[in-house]
Amino acid sequence: MSERSSERSTLVLEDAFAAGSPACFDDVLDGGDRTDGSGETDVLAVVYRGRVEDRFDALRARSELVDSAAVVAVGPAAGGTGSHESAAVRAVPDPADLTGVGIAATEWARGRDPDGRAVVCLDSLSTVLQYSDAERVFRFLHALFGQFRSVGVDVHVHMDPDAHDDRTVAQFRQLFDEVRESSTHASHGGATPDAGARNVATDGGEPE
């Protein structure tokens, strides 16, 4: 049994541009979402757009807080796995394949150390809702969050409230322990790792 604080599910409401930025990991790794202040974090990014390399670069740049990193690349993002076709990347080509996403994410979650901190970051719920209806996605997330809680994994989900009606946003808000309005970052640019930073493992095992 983990001795750290209770696992949490957090919904971040922010515009679509911010949700698509590799800097979405800032909220996960910095103090606002760290409930116990302990050690590094294992991070799984479930991404539907952008470059897989950008996600790994963003996490390597925060190597003082990240122990291991992995990506589930879905739909459009799955076509850009490139040189990262390895144990660190699971590709789900069909963006409507919620079952495939769920299997990939739960397999990763079950492989974590229960005494460490692990978090799944979904970017973004608004994109998921472009491919599947709201009721199906709601049932999927409800079941998935239960799996994460059972193995001590936090979840951090991004959503653009302007892309949905108020009823849809309210429906999904009730799934989460915490709902946060994210401030828009003016500029993130390409994250450059500190030359003196340690490596981040990208397979849940040994660092690169």
Backbone torsions as a table, in degrees:
resi	resn	phi	psi	omega
1	MET	NA	131.7	-179.6
2	SER	-68.3	143.7	178.6
3	GLU	-96.7	-0.7	-177.9
4	ARG	-83.5	176.9	-176.0
5	SER	-64.3	162.9	-176.8
6	SER	-58.1	146.4	178.8
7	GLU	-67.1	149.6	-177.0
8	ARG	-134.4	150.3	171.5
9	SER	-112.9	128.5	-174.7
10	THR	-124.0	130.2	174.0
11	LEU	-104.3	124.1	177.5
12	VAL	-106.7	118.1	177.9
13	LEU	-92.9	116.8	-178.4
14	GLU	-155.6	164.1	-177.5
15	ASP	-69.7	160.8	-172.6
16	ALA	-61.8	-34.1	-179.4
17	PHE	-64.1	-44.6	-179.6
18	ALA	-65.5	-38.9	-178.4
19	ALA	-66.6	-25.4	-179.4
20	GLY	-86.6	0.2	-176.5
21	SER	-87.2	140.7	173.7
22	PRO	-56.5	-21.6	-179.4
23	ALA	-72.3	1.1	174.5
24	CYS	-58.5	-20.6	179.3
25	PHE	-72.3	-16.7	-179.4
26	ASP	-56.9	-45.2	-178.5
27	ASP	-65.0	-33.6	-178.7
28	VAL	-70.2	-42.3	-169.5
29	LEU	-91.9	-26.8	-178.8
30	ASP	-80.2	177.9	-170.5
31	GLY	-55.4	-30.5	-174.2
32	GLY	-60.2	-26.5	-175.8
33	ASP	-119.3	7.0	-179.9
34	ARG	-97.5	112.6	-170.3
35	THR	-87.5	-15.9	-174.9
36	ASP	-128.7	-8.0	177.1
37	GLY	69.7	16.4	-175.3
38	SER	-100.2	139.3	164.2
39	GLY	40.6	-160.3	179.6
40	GLU	-93.7	171.6	-175.1
41	THR	-119.7	139.0	167.0
42	ASP	-86.1	129.4	-174.9
43	VAL	-123.3	131.6	169.5
44	LEU	-114.8	122.2	176.0
45	ALA	-101.1	122.6	173.5
46	VAL	-102.3	108.1	-169.7
47	VAL	-122.5	141.3	-178.7
48	TYR	-109.4	-4.6	-180.0
49	ARG	-157.9	168.5	-179.3
50	GLY	86.3	-179.3	-177.3
51	ARG	-96.5	132.9	177.1
52	VAL	-57.4	-39.1	179.8
53	GLU	-58.0	-38.4	179.1
54	ASP	-62.4	-37.0	179.9
55	ARG	-66.5	-44.9	178.7
56	PHE	-65.6	-39.4	178.4
57	ASP	-60.5	-42.5	-179.3
58	ALA	-63.2	-37.4	-179.5
59	LEU	-76.6	-36.5	176.1
60	ARG	-62.9	-34.5	179.5
61	ALA	-66.0	-17.6	178.1
62	ARG	-111.5	37.9	-171.8
63	SER	-62.5	-19.7	177.7
64	GLU	-70.5	-15.8	-178.6
65	LEU	-116.4	-12.5	-175.2
66	VAL	-110.6	126.8	177.4
67	ASP	-91.2	-50.4	177.9
68	SER	-142.2	153.7	-176.6
69	ALA	-135.5	142.9	175.3
70	ALA	-147.1	160.9	-177.3
71	VAL	-134.2	136.0	163.2
72	VAL	-103.9	109.7	-178.0
73	ALA	-95.0	120.6	-171.6
74	VAL	-117.1	140.1	174.3
75	GLY	57.9	-123.4	-178.6
76	PRO	-55.7	-37.6	-179.5
77	ALA	-67.4	-27.1	-177.7
78	ALA	-67.7	-22.0	179.6
79	GLY	-79.4	-6.4	-176.8
80	GLY	-116.5	26.5	-178.5
81	THR	-69.9	-28.8	172.6
82	GLY	49.3	-127.5	-175.9
83	SER	-71.1	-7.2	-178.5
84	HIS	-95.2	22.9	175.0
85	GLU	-75.3	88.4	-174.5
86	SER	-151.5	-172.3	178.1
87	ALA	-62.3	-19.0	-178.9
88	ALA	-78.7	-14.4	-175.6
89	VAL	-128.1	126.2	170.8
90	ARG	-110.7	128.7	-179.4
91	ALA	-103.7	132.0	173.8
92	VAL	-122.2	94.9	-171.0
93	PRO	-62.3	-34.3	-177.3
94	ASP	-90.3	113.8	-177.1
95	PRO	-66.9	-14.7	177.4
96	ALA	-89.8	-0.4	-177.0
97	ASP	-84.4	76.4	-179.9
98	LEU	-65.5	-33.3	178.3
99	THR	-61.8	-44.5	178.6
100	GLY	-62.0	-41.4	177.8
101	VAL	-63.8	-44.6	-178.9
102	GLY	-62.6	-41.8	178.7
103	ILE	-62.8	-46.4	-179.1
104	ALA	-61.5	-43.7	-177.2
105	ALA	-69.9	-41.8	-178.1
106	THR	-72.2	-33.7	175.6
107	GLU	-61.9	-41.8	176.6
108	TRP	-63.4	-47.4	-176.1
109	ALA	-60.7	-39.8	-178.0
110	ARG	-70.3	-16.4	179.5
111	GLY	-90.2	2.7	-177.6
112	ARG	-83.7	157.1	173.2
113	ASP	-72.5	119.6	-177.0
114	PRO	-64.5	-17.4	179.2
115	ASP	-93.1	-4.2	177.0
116	GLY	-99.6	178.2	177.1
117	ARG	-100.3	133.0	177.6
118	ALA	-136.1	143.3	-179.0
119	VAL	-142.7	139.8	173.0
120	VAL	-104.8	128.6	179.4
121	CYS	-113.6	116.4	-178.5
122	LEU	-102.1	119.4	-178.7
123	ASP	-126.5	102.9	-4.0
124	SER	-138.7	163.9	178.7
125	LEU	-61.9	-34.9	179.3
126	SER	-61.0	-37.6	178.0
127	THR	-70.5	-41.0	177.0
128	VAL	-55.6	-40.8	-177.0
129	LEU	-72.3	-9.6	173.3
130	GLN	-75.3	-21.6	-173.6
131	TYR	-111.6	-16.7	-178.9
132	SER	-140.6	149.6	-177.7
133	ASP	-72.0	158.6	-171.4
134	ALA	-60.5	-40.1	-178.1
135	GLU	-64.8	-41.7	179.2
136	ARG	-65.3	-42.9	-179.9
137	VAL	-66.0	-39.5	179.1
138	PHE	-60.5	-47.0	179.7
139	ARG	-63.4	-39.6	179.0
140	PHE	-61.5	-49.3	-178.4
141	LEU	-66.0	-39.0	179.1
142	HIS	-58.4	-45.6	178.7
143	ALA	-68.3	-41.0	-177.8
144	LEU	-65.3	-42.2	179.4
145	PHE	-63.0	-35.5	176.6
146	GLY	-62.9	-39.5	176.7
147	GLN	-63.4	-43.9	-179.5
148	PHE	-63.0	-44.5	-179.4
149	ARG	-62.4	-35.6	-176.7
150	SER	-66.9	-21.2	180.0
151	VAL	-115.9	13.1	173.1
152	GLY	75.6	37.0	-178.4
153	VAL	-114.5	131.2	174.0
154	ASP	-78.0	160.1	175.3
155	VAL	-135.8	141.2	-173.2
156	HIS	-135.0	113.2	-171.1
157	VAL	-120.9	136.3	178.3
158	HIS	-102.9	143.2	179.7
159	MET	-148.3	137.9	176.1
160	ASP	-94.4	105.4	-175.8
161	PRO	-64.9	-24.6	-179.8
162	ASP	-73.9	-12.3	-179.5
163	ALA	-89.0	-2.2	-175.0
164	HIS	-137.9	159.6	174.8
165	ASP	-76.2	164.8	-175.9
166	ASP	-60.0	-35.4	-179.0
167	ARG	-63.9	-41.0	179.7
168	THR	-66.5	-44.2	178.8
169	VAL	-61.0	-44.4	-179.9
170	ALA	-63.7	-37.3	179.3
171	GLN	-59.6	-44.2	-176.7
172	PHE	-80.8	-26.8	178.5
173	ARG	-56.4	-35.5	-174.6
174	GLN	-70.0	-12.1	177.9
175	LEU	-75.9	-19.3	-166.4
176	PHE	-106.3	149.6	174.8
177	ASP	-73.3	-29.8	-175.4
178	GLU	-143.3	139.0	174.8
179	VAL	-123.2	128.6	-174.4
180	ARG	-129.8	138.1	171.9
181	GLU	-88.3	121.8	-177.1
182	SER	-91.4	136.2	174.6
183	SER	-72.8	144.5	-179.6
184	THR	-79.2	125.5	177.8
185	HIS	-80.5	127.6	-177.1
186	ALA	-62.5	-43.0	-177.6
187	SER	-158.5	133.8	177.7
188	HIS	-114.5	-34.5	-179.8
189	GLY	61.4	-167.2	178.0
190	GLY	-86.4	118.7	-179.2
191	ALA	-67.4	128.7	-179.5
192	THR	-111.6	119.0	-178.7
193	PRO	-60.3	145.6	174.2
194	ASP	-64.9	132.3	-177.0
195	ALA	-58.8	-26.1	-178.0
196	GLY	-96.9	3.5	-176.2
197	ALA	-75.6	151.8	177.3
198	ARG	-76.2	164.8	177.9
199	ASN	-74.7	155.2	176.1
200	VAL	-109.0	127.1	178.3
201	ALA	-67.1	133.6	-179.7
202	THR	-112.6	23.5	175.5
203	ASP	-141.9	11.5	-177.4
204	GLY	77.2	4.7	-178.5
205	GLY	-124.9	-118.9	-176.7
206	GLU	-77.8	143.2	175.6
207	PRO	-60.0	155.3	178.5
208	GLU	-61.7	NA	NA
